[in-house]
Amino acid sequence: MDHTKNAKGKSAFNKRRACLMRKASELSILCDAEVALFGYSNDGELFEYASSNMAKIVTRFEKCRRLIEQGIPVNNDPEMDEDLLREEMENLKQDNDQHVSGMNVEGMDRKDLRELEQQLDEGLLCIKDRKEAILVQQLEKSRDQEQRYMQENETLRRKACVV
């Protein structure tokens, strides 16, 4: 009896998992969204779905999570993100300018100096990550545009040969 119950439970789980994955796929297609889904069954079996590259989606998620943890708003407009990051850096620069320039470090102990160094390193890493993401986005857009232009050029070339 217990074996039958487990088999029914596994069957129900598999049906619901398939439905969830189908919905994730539909969401990805209908909303032009990147979707990543993973979970574990009661048996500990991993299942996953990604509308594109799972590693890329997870990396993007982690970068956004880091920005949010630092209190930096995240949105999908790369130029707006860049402006916000620039503004955030300017604020940090103004707040820490005296410390960074060495003008007002006499009152700081080693712990404070290490903390300041760590903050600067984290800020720099965050900026580098965001810059890389923006450059990758711009490169992808440029490649897409290049493909469209090449297709349009080929279409025009065929029309010119016909005439």
C-alpha positions in Angstrom: 0.0 0.0 0.0 2.8 2.4 0.9 4.6 1.7 -2.4 1.4 2.6 -4.3 1.1 5.8 -2.4 4.7 6.8 -3.2 4.1 6.0 -6.9 1.0 8.1 -7.0 2.8 10.9 -5.3 5.7 10.7 -7.7 3.3 10.7 -10.6 1.4 13.7 -9.3 4.8 15.5 -8.8 5.9 14.7 -12.3 2.6 16.0 -13.8 2.8 19.2 -11.8 6.5 19.7 -12.6 5.8 19.3 -16.3 2.9 21.8 -16.0 5.2 24.3 -14.2 7.9 23.9 -16.8 5.4 24.4 -19.6 4.1 27.6 -17.9 7.7 28.9 -17.5 8.3 28.3 -21.2 5.1 30.1 -22.1 6.0 33.0 -19.8 9.4 33.2 -21.5 7.9 33.2 -25.0 4.8 35.4 -24.5 6.6 38.0 -22.4 10.0 37.9 -24.1 11.5 37.2 -20.6 14.5 35.2 -19.5 13.2 32.5 -17.1 15.1 30.1 -14.9 13.4 27.5 -12.8 14.9 24.9 -10.6 13.6 22.7 -7.8 14.0 19.5 -5.9 11.6 16.6 -5.5 11.0 14.9 -2.1 13.6 12.4 -3.2 16.1 15.2 -3.7 16.0 14.9 -7.5 17.0 18.2 -9.2 14.9 19.5 -12.1 15.6 22.7 -14.0 14.4 24.8 -16.9 16.0 27.8 -18.5 14.7 29.8 -21.4 18.2 30.6 -22.5 21.6 29.9 -20.8 21.0 28.9 -17.1 24.5 30.0 -16.0 24.0 33.4 -17.7 20.6 33.9 -16.0 21.9 32.9 -12.6 24.9 35.2 -13.0 22.7 38.1 -13.9 20.5 37.3 -10.9 23.4 37.3 -8.5 24.7 40.6 -9.9 21.3 42.2 -9.4 21.0 40.7 -5.9 24.4 42.2 -5.0 23.3 45.6 -6.2 20.0 45.4 -4.3 21.8 44.4 -1.1 23.9 47.5 -1.5 20.8 49.6 -1.8 21.3 50.4 -5.5 18.1 50.3 -7.5 18.1 47.9 -10.4 16.2 48.3 -13.6 16.5 47.1 -17.2 17.6 50.3 -18.9 21.4 50.1 -19.1 21.9 53.8 -19.5 19.7 54.6 -16.5 21.6 52.0 -14.4 24.9 53.6 -15.6 23.6 57.0 -14.5 22.5 55.7 -11.1 25.9 54.0 -10.6 27.7 57.2 -11.6 25.5 59.2 -9.1 26.1 56.6 -6.4 29.9 56.7 -7.0 29.8 60.5 -6.9 28.1 60.3 -3.5 30.5 57.8 -2.2 33.4 59.8 -3.5 32.1 63.0 -1.8 31.5 61.1 1.5 34.9 59.4 1.4 37.0 61.9 -0.5 38.8 63.2 2.6 39.5 59.6 3.8 40.6 58.4 0.3 42.9 61.4 -0.2 44.5 60.7 3.1 43.6 64.1 4.5 41.5 62.9 7.3 42.7 59.4 8.2 44.6 60.3 11.3 41.5 59.6 13.4 40.8 56.3 11.8 42.1 53.1 13.4 43.3 50.0 11.4 39.8 48.5 11.6 38.2 51.6 10.1 40.9 51.8 7.4 40.4 48.2 6.4 36.6 48.7 6.3 37.1 51.7 4.1 39.4 49.7 1.8 36.9 46.9 1.7 34.0 49.3 0.8 36.1 50.8 -2.0 37.0 47.3 -3.3 33.4 46.2 -3.2 32.2 49.4 -5.0 34.8 49.0 -7.6 33.9 45.3 -8.2 30.2 46.3 -8.4 31.0 49.0 -11.0 33.2 46.6 -13.0 30.4 44.0 -13.0 27.8 46.5 -14.1 30.1 47.9 -16.8 30.7 44.4 -18.1 27.0 43.7 -18.2 26.3 47.0 -20.1 29.1 46.3 -22.6 27.8 42.7 -23.2 24.3 44.1 -23.7 25.6 46.7 -26.2 27.6 44.1 -28.0 24.6 41.8 -28.3 22.5 44.7 -29.7 25.3 45.6 -32.2 25.4 42.0 -33.3 21.6 41.8 -33.7 21.7 45.1 -35.7 24.6 43.8 -37.9 22.5 40.7 -38.7 19.5 42.8 -39.6 21.7 45.0 -41.9 23.3 41.9 -43.5 19.8 40.4 -44.2 18.6 43.7 -45.5 21.7 44.1 -47.7 21.2 40.5 -49.1 17.5 41.3 -49.8 18.5 44.5 -51.7 21.2 42.6 -53.6 18.7 40.0 -54.7 16.3 42.7 -55.8 19.0 44.5 -57.7 19.9 41.2 -59.6 16.3 40.7 -60.6 15.9 44.2 -62.0 
